[in-house]
Amino acid sequence: MSNIVLKIFIEDQVKEYYKNNLIYDHSSAESKKECLKKISASDLLYLCSILFEHPINKNTRKDRLLYIIEHYFNSIDRAISMKP
């Protein structure tokens, strides 16, 4: 795992790392590939372990792990925006 990811311990740090390093142009498959090249599967798995109580399968592909993290933060943002 990378040294930067190993310094992450809480959800807010995961969110900051996600916003700074894992955002890509969703209309471009090439952009997603470049994003996935920047991070290892073990790093993504570690970030998921911080966000979720139940472990994610170690054999989960990188693109799926990234989707899980994206979905997590998008769901929270959507819920916050729906508050009156």
PDB file of N, CA, C and O in Angstrom:
ATOM      1  N   MET A   1       0.839  -1.189   0.000  1.00  0.00           N
ATOM      2  CA  MET A   1       0.000   0.000   0.000  1.00  0.00           C
ATOM      3  C   MET A   1       0.876   1.241   0.000  1.00  0.00           C
ATOM      4  O   MET A   1       2.014   1.222   0.469  1.00  0.00           O
ATOM      5  N   SER A   2       0.326   2.310  -0.531  1.00  0.00           N
ATOM      6  CA  SER A   2       1.105   3.548  -0.599  1.00  0.00           C
ATOM      7  C   SER A   2       1.177   4.207   0.778  1.00  0.00           C
ATOM      8  O   SER A   2       0.301   4.015   1.621  1.00  0.00           O
ATOM      9  N   ASN A   3       2.228   4.979   0.986  1.00  0.00           N
ATOM     10  CA  ASN A   3       2.418   5.666   2.266  1.00  0.00           C
ATOM     11  C   ASN A   3       1.324   6.685   2.531  1.00  0.00           C
ATOM     12  O   ASN A   3       0.930   6.882   3.681  1.00  0.00           O
ATOM     13  N   ILE A   4       0.830   7.335   1.490  1.00  0.00           N
ATOM     14  CA  ILE A   4      -0.220   8.340   1.657  1.00  0.00           C
ATOM     15  C   ILE A   4      -1.497   7.679   2.166  1.00  0.00           C
ATOM     16  O   ILE A   4      -2.132   8.182   3.093  1.00  0.00           O
ATOM     17  N   VAL A   5      -1.868   6.571   1.570  1.00  0.00           N
ATOM     18  CA  VAL A   5      -3.099   5.883   1.961  1.00  0.00           C
ATOM     19  C   VAL A   5      -2.968   5.314   3.376  1.00  0.00           C
ATOM     20  O   VAL A   5      -3.950   5.290   4.117  1.00  0.00           O
ATOM     21  N   LEU A   6      -1.804   4.867   3.755  1.00  0.00           N
ATOM     22  CA  LEU A   6      -1.602   4.317   5.102  1.00  0.00           C
ATOM     23  C   LEU A   6      -1.777   5.359   6.199  1.00  0.00           C
ATOM     24  O   LEU A   6      -1.960   5.002   7.363  1.00  0.00           O
ATOM     25  N   LYS A   7      -1.723   6.638   5.846  1.00  0.00           N
ATOM     26  CA  LYS A   7      -1.913   7.716   6.824  1.00  0.00           C
ATOM     27  C   LYS A   7      -3.388   8.077   6.996  1.00  0.00           C
ATOM     28  O   LYS A   7      -3.719   8.973   7.772  1.00  0.00           O
ATOM     29  N   ILE A   8      -4.264   7.394   6.283  1.00  0.00           N
ATOM     30  CA  ILE A   8      -5.703   7.659   6.342  1.00  0.00           C
ATOM     31  C   ILE A   8      -6.342   6.702   7.343  1.00  0.00           C
ATOM     32  O   ILE A   8      -6.147   5.488   7.282  1.00  0.00           O
ATOM     33  N   PHE A   9      -7.120   7.285   8.278  1.00  0.00           N
ATOM     34  CA  PHE A   9      -7.720   6.464   9.326  1.00  0.00           C
ATOM     35  C   PHE A   9      -9.220   6.701   9.517  1.00  0.00           C
ATOM     36  O   PHE A   9      -9.913   5.861  10.092  1.00  0.00           O
ATOM     37  N   ILE A  10      -9.725   7.850   9.034  1.00  0.00           N
ATOM     38  CA  ILE A  10     -11.135   8.175   9.276  1.00  0.00           C
ATOM     39  C   ILE A  10     -11.828   8.558   7.969  1.00  0.00           C
ATOM     40  O   ILE A  10     -11.188   8.855   6.961  1.00  0.00           O
ATOM     41  N   GLU A  11     -13.152   8.541   8.025  1.00  0.00           N
ATOM     42  CA  GLU A  11     -13.974   8.799   6.839  1.00  0.00           C
ATOM     43  C   GLU A  11     -13.665  10.148   6.189  1.00  0.00           C
ATOM     44  O   GLU A  11     -13.598  10.237   4.963  1.00  0.00           O
ATOM     45  N   ASP A  12     -13.476  11.186   6.982  1.00  0.00           N
ATOM     46  CA  ASP A  12     -13.190  12.512   6.414  1.00  0.00           C
ATOM     47  C   ASP A  12     -11.894  12.514   5.607  1.00  0.00           C
ATOM     48  O   ASP A  12     -11.800  13.184   4.579  1.00  0.00           O
ATOM     49  N   GLN A  13     -10.905  11.771   6.070  1.00  0.00           N
ATOM     50  CA  GLN A  13      -9.645  11.667   5.333  1.00  0.00           C
ATOM     51  C   GLN A  13      -9.843  10.900   4.026  1.00  0.00           C
ATOM     52  O   GLN A  13      -9.246  11.241   3.005  1.00  0.00           O
ATOM     53  N   VAL A  14     -10.678   9.869   4.061  1.00  0.00           N
ATOM     54  CA  VAL A  14     -10.984   9.114   2.846  1.00  0.00           C
ATOM     55  C   VAL A  14     -11.662  10.041   1.846  1.00  0.00           C
ATOM     56  O   VAL A  14     -11.326  10.036   0.662  1.00  0.00           O
ATOM     57  N   LYS A  15     -12.615  10.834   2.322  1.00  0.00           N
ATOM     58  CA  LYS A  15     -13.338  11.752   1.438  1.00  0.00           C
ATOM     59  C   LYS A  15     -12.389  12.766   0.802  1.00  0.00           C
ATOM     60  O   LYS A  15     -12.478  13.043  -0.394  1.00  0.00           O
ATOM     61  N   GLU A  16     -11.503  13.305   1.591  1.00  0.00           N
ATOM     62  CA  GLU A  16     -10.543  14.272   1.054  1.00  0.00           C
ATOM     63  C   GLU A  16      -9.636  13.617   0.009  1.00  0.00           C
ATOM     64  O   GLU A  16      -9.380  14.194  -1.048  1.00  0.00           O
ATOM     65  N   TYR A  17      -9.159  12.422   0.310  1.00  0.00           N
ATOM     66  CA  TYR A  17      -8.319  11.700  -0.652  1.00  0.00           C
ATOM     67  C   TYR A  17      -9.105  11.414  -1.931  1.00  0.00           C
ATOM     68  O   TYR A  17      -8.590  11.585  -3.035  1.00  0.00           O
ATOM     69  N   TYR A  18     -10.345  10.981  -1.774  1.00  0.00           N
ATOM     70  CA  TYR A  18     -11.210  10.698  -2.921  1.00  0.00           C
ATOM     71  C   TYR A  18     -11.390  11.950  -3.781  1.00  0.00           C
ATOM     72  O   TYR A  18     -11.218  11.896  -4.999  1.00  0.00           O
ATOM     73  N   LYS A  19     -11.732  13.063  -3.159  1.00  0.00           N
ATOM     74  CA  LYS A  19     -11.978  14.297  -3.911  1.00  0.00           C
ATOM     75  C   LYS A  19     -10.713  14.816  -4.590  1.00  0.00           C
ATOM     76  O   LYS A  19     -10.796  15.413  -5.663  1.00  0.00           O
ATOM     77  N   ASN A  20      -9.553  14.602  -3.990  1.00  0.00           N
ATOM     78  CA  ASN A  20      -8.296  15.107  -4.557  1.00  0.00           C
ATOM     79  C   ASN A  20      -7.660  14.174  -5.575  1.00  0.00           C
ATOM     80  O   ASN A  20      -6.901  14.627  -6.431  1.00  0.00           O
ATOM     81  N   ASN A  21      -7.956  12.870  -5.500  1.00  0.00           N
ATOM     82  CA  ASN A  21      -7.208  11.914  -6.316  1.00  0.00           C
ATOM     83  C   ASN A  21      -8.046  10.960  -7.163  1.00  0.00           C
ATOM     84  O   ASN A  21      -7.530  10.377  -8.116  1.00  0.00           O
ATOM     85  N   LEU A  22      -9.302  10.792  -6.843  1.00  0.00           N
ATOM     86  CA  LEU A  22     -10.070   9.752  -7.514  1.00  0.00           C
ATOM     87  C   LEU A  22     -11.263  10.268  -8.321  1.00  0.00           C
ATOM     88  O   LEU A  22     -12.110   9.483  -8.747  1.00  0.00           O
ATOM     89  N   ILE A  23     -11.329  11.562  -8.527  1.00  0.00           N
ATOM     90  CA  ILE A  23     -12.393  12.141  -9.350  1.00  0.00           C
ATOM     91  C   ILE A  23     -11.917  12.132 -10.801  1.00  0.00           C
ATOM     92  O   ILE A  23     -10.775  12.490 -11.089  1.00  0.00           O
ATOM     93  N   TYR A  24     -12.788  11.726 -11.699  1.00  0.00           N
ATOM     94  CA  TYR A  24     -12.441  11.657 -13.119  1.00  0.00           C
ATOM     95  C   TYR A  24     -13.647  12.046 -13.957  1.00  0.00           C
ATOM     96  O   TYR A  24     -14.757  12.164 -13.437  1.00  0.00           O
ATOM     97  N   ASP A  25     -13.438  12.243 -15.235  1.00  0.00           N
ATOM     98  CA  ASP A  25     -14.501  12.583 -16.175  1.00  0.00           C
ATOM     99  C   ASP A  25     -15.289  11.318 -16.501  1.00  0.00           C
ATOM    100  O   ASP A  25     -14.781  10.421 -17.175  1.00  0.00           O
ATOM    101  N   HIS A  26     -16.523  11.246 -16.025  1.00  0.00           N
ATOM    102  CA  HIS A  26     -17.331  10.035 -16.186  1.00  0.00           C
ATOM    103  C   HIS A  26     -17.744   9.775 -17.627  1.00  0.00           C
ATOM    104  O   HIS A  26     -18.195   8.676 -17.947  1.00  0.00           O
ATOM    105  N   SER A  27     -17.601  10.749 -18.486  1.00  0.00           N
ATOM    106  CA  SER A  27     -17.969  10.547 -19.887  1.00  0.00           C
ATOM    107  C   SER A  27     -16.819   9.948 -20.700  1.00  0.00           C
ATOM    108  O   SER A  27     -16.977   9.653 -21.885  1.00  0.00           O
ATOM    109  N   SER A  28     -15.672   9.772 -20.061  1.00  0.00           N
ATOM    110  CA  SER A  28     -14.491   9.269 -20.755  1.00  0.00           C
ATOM    111  C   SER A  28     -13.963   7.995 -20.101  1.00  0.00           C
ATOM    112  O   SER A  28     -13.555   8.000 -18.940  1.00  0.00           O
ATOM    113  N   ALA A  29     -13.976   6.914 -20.858  1.00  0.00           N
ATOM    114  CA  ALA A  29     -13.426   5.651 -20.350  1.00  0.00           C
ATOM    115  C   ALA A  29     -11.926   5.780 -20.118  1.00  0.00           C
ATOM    116  O   ALA A  29     -11.376   5.179 -19.195  1.00  0.00           O
ATOM    117  N   GLU A  30     -11.279   6.562 -20.956  1.00  0.00           N
ATOM    118  CA  GLU A  30      -9.829   6.776 -20.817  1.00  0.00           C
ATOM    119  C   GLU A  30      -9.508   7.491 -19.505  1.00  0.00           C
ATOM    120  O   GLU A  30      -8.518   7.172 -18.846  1.00  0.00           O
ATOM    121  N   SER A  31     -10.335   8.441 -19.134  1.00  0.00           N
ATOM    122  CA  SER A  31     -10.146   9.172 -17.881  1.00  0.00           C
ATOM    123  C   SER A  31     -10.257   8.228 -16.685  1.00  0.00           C
ATOM    124  O   SER A  31      -9.491   8.338 -15.728  1.00  0.00           O
ATOM    125  N   LYS A  32     -11.205   7.307 -16.744  1.00  0.00           N
ATOM    126  CA  LYS A  32     -11.364   6.333 -15.661  1.00  0.00           C
ATOM    127  C   LYS A  32     -10.151   5.416 -15.588  1.00  0.00           C
ATOM    128  O   LYS A  32      -9.674   5.106 -14.496  1.00  0.00           O
ATOM    129  N   LYS A  33      -9.647   4.977 -16.744  1.00  0.00           N
ATOM    130  CA  LYS A  33      -8.453   4.122 -16.770  1.00  0.00           C
ATOM    131  C   LYS A  33      -7.264   4.824 -16.138  1.00  0.00           C
ATOM    132  O   LYS A  33      -6.523   4.227 -15.358  1.00  0.00           O
ATOM    133  N   GLU A  34      -7.085   6.096 -16.478  1.00  0.00           N
ATOM    134  CA  GLU A  34      -5.975   6.871 -15.908  1.00  0.00           C
ATOM    135  C   GLU A  34      -6.124   7.006 -14.393  1.00  0.00           C
ATOM    136  O   GLU A  34      -5.142   6.916 -13.655  1.00  0.00           O
ATOM    137  N   CYS A  35      -7.347   7.220 -13.942  1.00  0.00           N
ATOM    138  CA  CYS A  35      -7.605   7.327 -12.507  1.00  0.00           C
ATOM    139  C   CYS A  35      -7.250   6.022 -11.803  1.00  0.00           C
ATOM    140  O   CYS A  35      -6.616   6.029 -10.747  1.00  0.00           O
ATOM    141  N   LEU A  36      -7.664   4.898 -12.396  1.00  0.00           N
ATOM    142  CA  LEU A  36      -7.402   3.595 -11.778  1.00  0.00           C
ATOM    143  C   LEU A  36      -5.923   3.227 -11.788  1.00  0.00           C
ATOM    144  O   LEU A  36      -5.473   2.447 -10.949  1.00  0.00           O
ATOM    145  N   LYS A  37      -5.163   3.781 -12.732  1.00  0.00           N
ATOM    146  CA  LYS A  37      -3.721   3.519 -12.758  1.00  0.00           C
ATOM    147  C   LYS A  37      -3.009   4.165 -11.576  1.00  0.00           C
ATOM    148  O   LYS A  37      -1.941   3.708 -11.169  1.00  0.00           O
ATOM    149  N   LYS A  38      -3.594   5.224 -11.025  1.00  0.00           N
ATOM    150  CA  LYS A  38      -2.971   5.980  -9.942  1.00  0.00           C
ATOM    151  C   LYS A  38      -3.002   5.271  -8.595  1.00  0.00           C
ATOM    152  O   LYS A  38      -2.258   5.635  -7.683  1.00  0.00           O
ATOM    153  N   ILE A  39      -3.859   4.260  -8.465  1.00  0.00           N
ATOM    154  CA  ILE A  39      -4.068   3.650  -7.151  1.00  0.00           C
ATOM    155  C   ILE A  39      -4.140   2.137  -7.282  1.00  0.00           C
ATOM    156  O   ILE A  39      -4.633   1.611  -8.280  1.00  0.00           O
ATOM    157  N   SER A  40      -3.648   1.451  -6.278  1.00  0.00           N
ATOM    158  CA  SER A  40      -3.673  -0.020  -6.310  1.00  0.00           C
ATOM    159  C   SER A  40      -4.990  -0.551  -5.751  1.00  0.00           C
ATOM    160  O   SER A  40      -5.718   0.156  -5.054  1.00  0.00           O
ATOM    161  N   ALA A  41      -5.274  -1.782  -6.065  1.00  0.00           N
ATOM    162  CA  ALA A  41      -6.474  -2.434  -5.544  1.00  0.00           C
ATOM    163  C   ALA A  41      -6.400  -2.535  -4.019  1.00  0.00           C
ATOM    164  O   ALA A  41      -7.414  -2.376  -3.339  1.00  0.00           O
ATOM    165  N   SER A  42      -5.224  -2.793  -3.488  1.00  0.00           N
ATOM    166  CA  SER A  42      -5.092  -2.899  -2.024  1.00  0.00           C
ATOM    167  C   SER A  42      -5.358  -1.546  -1.351  1.00  0.00           C
ATOM    168  O   SER A  42      -5.908  -1.501  -0.251  1.00  0.00           O
ATOM    169  N   ASP A  43      -4.974  -0.452  -2.002  1.00  0.00           N
ATOM    170  CA  ASP A  43      -5.279   0.879  -1.466  1.00  0.00           C
ATOM    171  C   ASP A  43      -6.786   1.112  -1.450  1.00  0.00           C
ATOM    172  O   ASP A  43      -7.334   1.592  -0.458  1.00  0.00           O
ATOM    173  N   LEU A  44      -7.450   0.775  -2.543  1.00  0.00           N
ATOM    174  CA  LEU A  44      -8.902   0.948  -2.622  1.00  0.00           C
ATOM    175  C   LEU A  44      -9.607   0.066  -1.598  1.00  0.00           C
ATOM    176  O   LEU A  44     -10.574   0.490  -0.964  1.00  0.00           O
ATOM    177  N   LEU A  45      -9.128  -1.141  -1.442  1.00  0.00           N
ATOM    178  CA  LEU A  45      -9.709  -2.067  -0.462  1.00  0.00           C
ATOM    179  C   LEU A  45      -9.553  -1.510   0.956  1.00  0.00           C
ATOM    180  O   LEU A  45     -10.471  -1.605   1.770  1.00  0.00           O
ATOM    181  N   TYR A  46      -8.403  -0.939   1.240  1.00  0.00           N
ATOM    182  CA  TYR A  46      -8.160  -0.330   2.549  1.00  0.00           C
ATOM    183  C   TYR A  46      -9.115   0.846   2.790  1.00  0.00           C
ATOM    184  O   TYR A  46      -9.675   0.981   3.878  1.00  0.00           O
ATOM    185  N   LEU A  47      -9.296   1.689   1.777  1.00  0.00           N
ATOM    186  CA  LEU A  47     -10.204   2.830   1.911  1.00  0.00           C
ATOM    187  C   LEU A  47     -11.635   2.348   2.156  1.00  0.00           C
ATOM    188  O   LEU A  47     -12.359   2.928   2.966  1.00  0.00           O
ATOM    189  N   CYS A  48     -12.037   1.297   1.462  1.00  0.00           N
ATOM    190  CA  CYS A  48     -13.368   0.713   1.679  1.00  0.00           C
ATOM    191  C   CYS A  48     -13.507   0.175   3.094  1.00  0.00           C
ATOM    192  O   CYS A  48     -14.576   0.271   3.697  1.00  0.00           O
ATOM    193  N   SER A  49     -12.436  -0.389   3.622  1.00  0.00           N
ATOM    194  CA  SER A  49     -12.495  -0.945   4.977  1.00  0.00           C
ATOM    195  C   SER A  49     -12.717   0.138   6.029  1.00  0.00           C
ATOM    196  O   SER A  49     -13.257  -0.136   7.100  1.00  0.00           O
ATOM    197  N   ILE A  50     -12.307   1.348   5.730  1.00  0.00           N
ATOM    198  CA  ILE A  50     -12.544   2.460   6.646  1.00  0.00           C
ATOM    199  C   ILE A  50     -14.010   2.888   6.580  1.00  0.00           C
ATOM    200  O   ILE A  50     -14.608   3.251   7.593  1.00  0.00           O
ATOM    201  N   LEU A  51     -14.578   2.842   5.380  1.00  0.00           N
ATOM    202  CA  LEU A  51     -15.946   3.315   5.178  1.00  0.00           C
ATOM    203  C   LEU A  51     -17.011   2.305   5.596  1.00  0.00           C
ATOM    204  O   LEU A  51     -18.104   2.686   6.015  1.00  0.00           O
ATOM    205  N   PHE A  52     -16.689   1.022   5.481  1.00  0.00           N
ATOM    206  CA  PHE A  52     -17.695  -0.007   5.706  1.00  0.00           C
ATOM    207  C   PHE A  52     -17.303  -0.933   6.844  1.00  0.00           C
ATOM    208  O   PHE A  52     -16.142  -1.315   6.988  1.00  0.00           O
ATOM    209  N   GLU A  53     -18.286  -1.279   7.642  1.00  0.00           N
ATOM    210  CA  GLU A  53     -18.078  -2.169   8.775  1.00  0.00           C
ATOM    211  C   GLU A  53     -17.755  -3.595   8.317  1.00  0.00           C
ATOM    212  O   GLU A  53     -16.902  -4.267   8.896  1.00  0.00           O
ATOM    213  N   HIS A  54     -18.443  -4.037   7.280  1.00  0.00           N
ATOM    214  CA  HIS A  54     -18.236  -5.400   6.778  1.00  0.00           C
ATOM    215  C   HIS A  54     -17.146  -5.399   5.710  1.00  0.00           C
ATOM    216  O   HIS A  54     -17.108  -4.510   4.859  1.00  0.00           O
ATOM    217  N   PRO A  55     -16.272  -6.382   5.755  1.00  0.00           N
ATOM    218  CA  PRO A  55     -15.167  -6.408   4.781  1.00  0.00           C
ATOM    219  C   PRO A  55     -15.666  -6.644   3.349  1.00  0.00           C
ATOM    220  O   PRO A  55     -16.650  -7.346   3.118  1.00  0.00           O
ATOM    221  N   ILE A  56     -14.963  -6.043   2.418  1.00  0.00           N
ATOM    222  CA  ILE A  56     -15.229  -6.223   0.994  1.00  0.00           C
ATOM    223  C   ILE A  56     -14.349  -7.388   0.519  1.00  0.00           C
ATOM    224  O   ILE A  56     -13.212  -7.532   0.968  1.00  0.00           O
ATOM    225  N   ASN A  57     -14.863  -8.192  -0.361  1.00  0.00           N
ATOM    226  CA  ASN A  57     -14.124  -9.333  -0.900  1.00  0.00           C
ATOM    227  C   ASN A  57     -12.793  -8.878  -1.515  1.00  0.00           C
ATOM    228  O   ASN A  57     -12.758  -7.924  -2.293  1.00  0.00           O
ATOM    229  N   LYS A  58     -11.717  -9.557  -1.165  1.00  0.00           N
ATOM    230  CA  LYS A  58     -10.382  -9.207  -1.671  1.00  0.00           C
ATOM    231  C   LYS A  58     -10.259  -9.361  -3.180  1.00  0.00           C
ATOM    232  O   LYS A  58      -9.378  -8.756  -3.791  1.00  0.00           O
ATOM    233  N   ASN A  59     -11.118 -10.151  -3.781  1.00  0.00           N
ATOM    234  CA  ASN A  59     -11.048 -10.383  -5.225  1.00  0.00           C
ATOM    235  C   ASN A  59     -11.854  -9.379  -6.038  1.00  0.00           C
ATOM    236  O   ASN A  59     -11.958  -9.513  -7.257  1.00  0.00           O
ATOM    237  N   THR A  60     -12.417  -8.386  -5.384  1.00  0.00           N
ATOM    238  CA  THR A  60     -13.201  -7.367  -6.077  1.00  0.00           C
ATOM    239  C   THR A  60     -12.283  -6.534  -6.970  1.00  0.00           C
ATOM    240  O   THR A  60     -11.203  -6.116  -6.552  1.00  0.00           O
ATOM    241  N   ARG A  61     -12.727  -6.300  -8.201  1.00  0.00           N
ATOM    242  CA  ARG A  61     -11.917  -5.545  -9.170  1.00  0.00           C
ATOM    243  C   ARG A  61     -11.790  -4.075  -8.766  1.00  0.00           C
ATOM    244  O   ARG A  61     -12.630  -3.536  -8.045  1.00  0.00           O
ATOM    245  N   LYS A  62     -10.729  -3.451  -9.246  1.00  0.00           N
ATOM    246  CA  LYS A  62     -10.455  -2.052  -8.921  1.00  0.00           C
ATOM    247  C   LYS A  62     -11.590  -1.130  -9.343  1.00  0.00           C
ATOM    248  O   LYS A  62     -11.970  -0.236  -8.587  1.00  0.00           O
ATOM    249  N   ASP A  63     -12.139  -1.332 -10.538  1.00  0.00           N
ATOM    250  CA  ASP A  63     -13.202  -0.438 -10.988  1.00  0.00           C
ATOM    251  C   ASP A  63     -14.441  -0.553 -10.104  1.00  0.00           C
ATOM    252  O   ASP A  63     -15.139   0.436  -9.882  1.00  0.00           O
ATOM    253  N   ARG A  64     -14.712  -1.743  -9.604  1.00  0.00           N
ATOM    254  CA  ARG A  64     -15.845  -1.937  -8.694  1.00  0.00           C
ATOM    255  C   ARG A  64     -15.576  -1.282  -7.339  1.00  0.00           C
ATOM    256  O   ARG A  64     -16.478  -0.677  -6.759  1.00  0.00           O
ATOM    257  N   LEU A  65     -14.359  -1.392  -6.831  1.00  0.00           N
ATOM    258  CA  LEU A  65     -13.998  -0.747  -5.568  1.00  0.00           C
ATOM    259  C   LEU A  65     -14.137   0.768  -5.674  1.00  0.00           C
ATOM    260  O   LEU A  65     -14.641   1.421  -4.761  1.00  0.00           O
ATOM    261  N   LEU A  66     -13.684   1.317  -6.796  1.00  0.00           N
ATOM    262  CA  LEU A  66     -13.824   2.756  -7.011  1.00  0.00           C
ATOM    263  C   LEU A  66     -15.299   3.131  -7.052  1.00  0.00           C
ATOM    264  O   LEU A  66     -15.703   4.133  -6.462  1.00  0.00           O
ATOM    265  N   TYR A  67     -16.099   2.337  -7.740  1.00  0.00           N
ATOM    266  CA  TYR A  67     -17.545   2.591  -7.801  1.00  0.00           C
ATOM    267  C   TYR A  67     -18.156   2.576  -6.395  1.00  0.00           C
ATOM    268  O   TYR A  67     -18.998   3.419  -6.081  1.00  0.00           O
ATOM    269  N   ILE A  68     -17.752   1.651  -5.566  1.00  0.00           N
ATOM    270  CA  ILE A  68     -18.284   1.545  -4.198  1.00  0.00           C
ATOM    271  C   ILE A  68     -17.985   2.818  -3.413  1.00  0.00           C
ATOM    272  O   ILE A  68     -18.853   3.333  -2.708  1.00  0.00           O
ATOM    273  N   ILE A  69     -16.772   3.321  -3.530  1.00  0.00           N
ATOM    274  CA  ILE A  69     -16.387   4.556  -2.837  1.00  0.00           C
ATOM    275  C   ILE A  69     -17.163   5.744  -3.397  1.00  0.00           C
ATOM    276  O   ILE A  69     -17.675   6.567  -2.639  1.00  0.00           O
ATOM    277  N   GLU A  70     -17.248   5.832  -4.718  1.00  0.00           N
ATOM    278  CA  GLU A  70     -18.015   6.918  -5.353  1.00  0.00           C
ATOM    279  C   GLU A  70     -19.468   6.900  -4.886  1.00  0.00           C
ATOM    280  O   GLU A  70     -20.019   7.931  -4.500  1.00  0.00           O
ATOM    281  N   HIS A  71     -20.068   5.738  -4.923  1.00  0.00           N
ATOM    282  CA  HIS A  71     -21.468   5.596  -4.539  1.00  0.00           C
ATOM    283  C   HIS A  71     -21.678   5.992  -3.080  1.00  0.00           C
ATOM    284  O   HIS A  71     -22.678   6.629  -2.748  1.00  0.00           O
ATOM    285  N   TYR A  72     -20.760   5.624  -2.224  1.00  0.00           N
ATOM    286  CA  TYR A  72     -20.844   5.961  -0.802  1.00  0.00           C
ATOM    287  C   TYR A  72     -20.935   7.473  -0.617  1.00  0.00           C
ATOM    288  O   TYR A  72     -21.848   7.964   0.048  1.00  0.00           O
ATOM    289  N   PHE A  73     -19.997   8.210  -1.200  1.00  0.00           N
ATOM    290  CA  PHE A  73     -19.975   9.656  -1.012  1.00  0.00           C
ATOM    291  C   PHE A  73     -21.088  10.361  -1.782  1.00  0.00           C
ATOM    292  O   PHE A  73     -21.623  11.360  -1.302  1.00  0.00           O
ATOM    293  N   ASN A  74     -21.445   9.868  -2.954  1.00  0.00           N
ATOM    294  CA  ASN A  74     -22.554  10.464  -3.702  1.00  0.00           C
ATOM    295  C   ASN A  74     -23.873  10.303  -2.947  1.00  0.00           C
ATOM    296  O   ASN A  74     -24.703  11.212  -2.946  1.00  0.00           O
ATOM    297  N   SER A  75     -24.064   9.163  -2.313  1.00  0.00           N
ATOM    298  CA  SER A  75     -25.283   8.925  -1.537  1.00  0.00           C
ATOM    299  C   SER A  75     -25.374   9.870  -0.346  1.00  0.00           C
ATOM    300  O   SER A  75     -26.447  10.397  -0.052  1.00  0.00           O
ATOM    301  N   ILE A  76     -24.273  10.083   0.329  1.00  0.00           N
ATOM    302  CA  ILE A  76     -24.253  11.007   1.466  1.00  0.00           C
ATOM    303  C   ILE A  76     -24.549  12.420   0.991  1.00  0.00           C
ATOM    304  O   ILE A  76     -25.354  13.123   1.601  1.00  0.00           O
ATOM    305  N   ASP A  77     -23.903  12.845  -0.096  1.00  0.00           N
ATOM    306  CA  ASP A  77     -24.129  14.195  -0.631  1.00  0.00           C
ATOM    307  C   ASP A  77     -25.587  14.376  -1.047  1.00  0.00           C
ATOM    308  O   ASP A  77     -26.176  15.431  -0.810  1.00  0.00           O
ATOM    309  N   ARG A  78     -26.165  13.353  -1.664  1.00  0.00           N
ATOM    310  CA  ARG A  78     -27.560  13.428  -2.085  1.00  0.00           C
ATOM    311  C   ARG A  78     -28.484  13.540  -0.879  1.00  0.00           C
ATOM    312  O   ARG A  78     -29.430  14.327  -0.901  1.00  0.00           O
ATOM    313  N   ALA A  79     -28.230  12.777   0.158  1.00  0.00           N
ATOM    314  CA  ALA A  79     -29.054  12.828   1.365  1.00  0.00           C
ATOM    315  C   ALA A  79     -28.965  14.196   2.035  1.00  0.00           C
ATOM    316  O   ALA A  79     -29.970  14.730   2.504  1.00  0.00           O
ATOM    317  N   ILE A  80     -27.779  14.751   2.079  1.00  0.00           N
ATOM    318  CA  ILE A  80     -27.592  16.076   2.686  1.00  0.00           C
ATOM    319  C   ILE A  80     -28.335  17.140   1.880  1.00  0.00           C
ATOM    320  O   ILE A  80     -28.937  18.049   2.451  1.00  0.00           O
ATOM    321  N   SER A  81     -28.291  17.025   0.555  1.00  0.00           N
ATOM    322  CA  SER A  81     -28.956  18.033  -0.282  1.00  0.00           C
ATOM    323  C   SER A  81     -30.477  17.947  -0.188  1.00  0.00           C
ATOM    324  O   SER A  81     -31.163  18.910  -0.532  1.00  0.00           O
ATOM    325  N   MET A  82     -31.013  16.833   0.263  1.00  0.00           N
ATOM    326  CA  MET A  82     -32.465  16.665   0.387  1.00  0.00           C
ATOM    327  C   MET A  82     -33.002  17.185   1.710  1.00  0.00           C
ATOM    328  O   MET A  82     -34.215  17.314   1.879  1.00  0.00           O
ATOM    329  N   LYS A  83     -32.116  17.486   2.647  1.00  0.00           N
ATOM    330  CA  LYS A  83     -32.562  18.013   3.935  1.00  0.00           C
ATOM    331  C   LYS A  83     -33.212  19.374   3.722  1.00  0.00           C
ATOM    332  O   LYS A  83     -32.727  20.181   2.929  1.00  0.00           O
ATOM    333  N   PRO A  84     -34.310  19.628   4.432  1.00  0.00           N
ATOM    334  CA  PRO A  84     -34.972  20.945   4.291  1.00  0.00           C
ATOM    335  C   PRO A  84     -34.175  22.058   4.923  1.00  0.00           C
ATOM    336  O   PRO A  84     -34.595  23.215   4.889  1.00  0.00           O
TER     337      PRO A  84
END
